[in-house]
């Protein structure tokens, strides 16, 4: 007897809409990352992308706990000497709240080809409008805030 692995057309991907209004950033990110990875489905296989598509709306209404809004710093390196760039949470949140949510979720996925494939199924939007009505996404209720 051999183990049966799902492949190509057998993997039925659903579309979910998550409203981030009032949710905590890390708790929202961990739940969405599990859905993207497919860990919520019965056909989960660690080395296959069996996850669903997730649309996150109202990302500008998330909250962070503790002193993160004053102390958290985002850093990236440009690749040039002396090219370390820093931006604090509040400034980046005012500029691009969708980027904060997206980076939090993608940071919880594997750092390889499989993780990049999972990350392509994530869509993050400011406001409550998105352009994926044709996919008929189902609303996903997360735990209470």
C-alpha positions as CSV (number, residue, x, y, z in Angstrom):
1,X,0.0,0.0,0.0
2,X,1.4,3.4,-0.9
3,X,0.7,6.9,0.3
4,X,-1.5,9.0,-1.9
5,X,-0.4,12.6,-2.4
6,X,-2.6,15.3,-4.0
7,X,-1.5,16.7,-7.3
8,X,-2.5,19.5,-9.7
9,X,-6.2,19.4,-10.4
10,X,-7.0,17.4,-7.3
11,X,-6.1,20.4,-5.1
12,X,-9.3,22.4,-4.8
13,X,-8.3,25.9,-3.7
14,X,-10.9,28.1,-2.0
15,X,-10.9,31.9,-1.7
16,X,-11.4,33.5,1.7
17,X,-11.9,37.2,2.7
18,X,-10.5,38.2,6.1
19,X,-11.6,41.6,7.6
20,X,-8.6,42.9,9.6
21,X,-10.7,45.5,11.4
22,X,-9.7,45.5,15.1
23,X,-7.6,42.4,14.9
24,X,-4.1,42.2,16.4
25,X,-1.4,42.0,13.7
26,X,0.5,38.9,14.9
27,X,-2.6,36.8,15.6
28,X,-4.1,37.7,12.3
29,X,-0.8,36.9,10.5
30,X,-0.4,33.5,12.1
31,X,-4.0,32.4,11.2
32,X,-3.7,33.6,7.6
33,X,-0.3,32.0,7.2
34,X,-1.8,28.6,8.3
35,X,-4.5,28.9,5.6
36,X,-2.0,29.9,2.9
37,X,0.2,26.9,3.8
38,X,-2.8,24.6,3.7
39,X,-2.5,23.4,7.3
40,X,-6.2,23.9,7.9
41,X,-7.2,21.4,5.1
42,X,-7.3,17.6,5.4
43,X,-5.0,17.1,2.4
44,X,-2.1,19.0,4.0
45,X,1.3,17.8,2.8
46,X,4.4,19.6,4.1
47,X,6.3,19.6,0.7
48,X,3.3,20.6,-1.5
49,X,1.4,23.9,-1.8
50,X,-2.1,22.8,-0.8
51,X,-3.2,26.1,0.7
52,X,-6.1,28.4,-0.2
53,X,-6.2,32.0,-1.5
54,X,-6.7,34.7,1.2
55,X,-7.8,38.4,0.7
56,X,-7.2,40.7,3.6
57,X,-9.2,43.9,3.7
58,X,-9.3,46.9,6.0
59,X,-5.6,46.4,6.8
60,X,-5.3,50.1,8.0
61,X,-7.5,49.2,11.0
62,X,-5.3,46.6,12.6
63,X,-3.9,47.1,16.0
64,X,-0.6,46.2,17.8
65,X,-0.2,45.6,21.5
66,X,2.3,46.9,24.0
67,X,4.8,49.5,22.9
68,X,5.3,48.1,19.4
69,X,3.8,51.2,17.7
70,X,6.6,53.3,19.3
71,X,9.5,50.8,19.4
72,X,9.2,48.5,16.4
73,X,11.7,49.3,13.6
74,X,11.7,47.9,10.1
75,X,15.2,47.6,8.5
76,X,16.4,46.7,5.1
77,X,19.7,46.8,3.3
78,X,20.0,48.4,-0.1
79,X,23.1,46.4,-1.1
80,X,25.4,49.4,-1.1
81,X,28.0,50.3,1.5
82,X,26.3,52.1,4.3
83,X,22.9,51.2,2.9
84,X,21.1,50.1,6.0
85,X,17.7,51.9,6.0
86,X,15.4,52.1,9.0
87,X,11.8,53.2,9.3
88,X,9.7,53.1,12.5
89,X,6.4,51.3,12.7
90,X,4.2,54.5,12.9
91,X,5.8,56.1,9.8
92,X,5.5,52.9,7.7
93,X,1.9,52.3,8.9
94,X,0.9,55.8,7.9
95,X,2.6,55.3,4.5
96,X,1.7,51.7,3.6
97,X,-0.3,49.7,6.1
98,X,-0.9,46.9,3.5
99,X,2.9,46.3,3.4
100,X,3.1,45.8,7.2
101,X,0.3,43.2,7.1
102,X,1.8,41.5,4.0
103,X,5.3,41.3,5.5
104,X,4.0,39.9,8.8
105,X,2.2,37.1,7.0
106,X,5.0,36.3,4.6
107,X,7.5,36.2,7.4
108,X,5.6,33.2,8.9
109,X,5.8,31.2,5.7
110,X,8.8,29.0,4.7
111,X,11.8,30.8,3.2
112,X,12.1,28.8,0.0
113,X,10.4,28.2,-3.4
114,X,7.4,26.7,-1.7
115,X,7.0,29.7,0.6
116,X,7.1,32.1,-2.3
117,X,4.4,30.1,-4.1
118,X,2.2,30.2,-1.0
119,X,2.8,34.0,-0.7
120,X,1.5,34.6,-4.2
121,X,-1.9,33.5,-3.0
122,X,-2.1,36.5,-0.6
123,X,-3.8,39.7,-1.5
124,X,-3.9,42.7,1.0
125,X,-6.0,45.8,0.5
126,X,-6.6,49.1,2.2
127,X,-10.4,49.7,2.7
128,X,-13.1,47.2,2.2
129,X,-13.0,47.0,-1.6
130,X,-11.1,44.3,-3.5
131,X,-11.1,43.2,-7.1
132,X,-11.7,39.5,-6.7
133,X,-15.5,39.3,-6.7
134,X,-15.4,36.9,-9.6
135,X,-13.7,34.2,-7.5
136,X,-16.7,34.3,-5.0
137,X,-14.6,34.5,-1.8
138,X,-16.1,33.3,1.4
139,X,-15.9,35.5,4.5
140,X,-13.6,33.9,7.1
141,X,-14.4,34.7,10.7
142,X,-11.3,34.8,12.9
143,X,-11.3,34.4,16.7
144,X,-12.7,37.4,18.6
145,X,-10.4,40.4,18.8
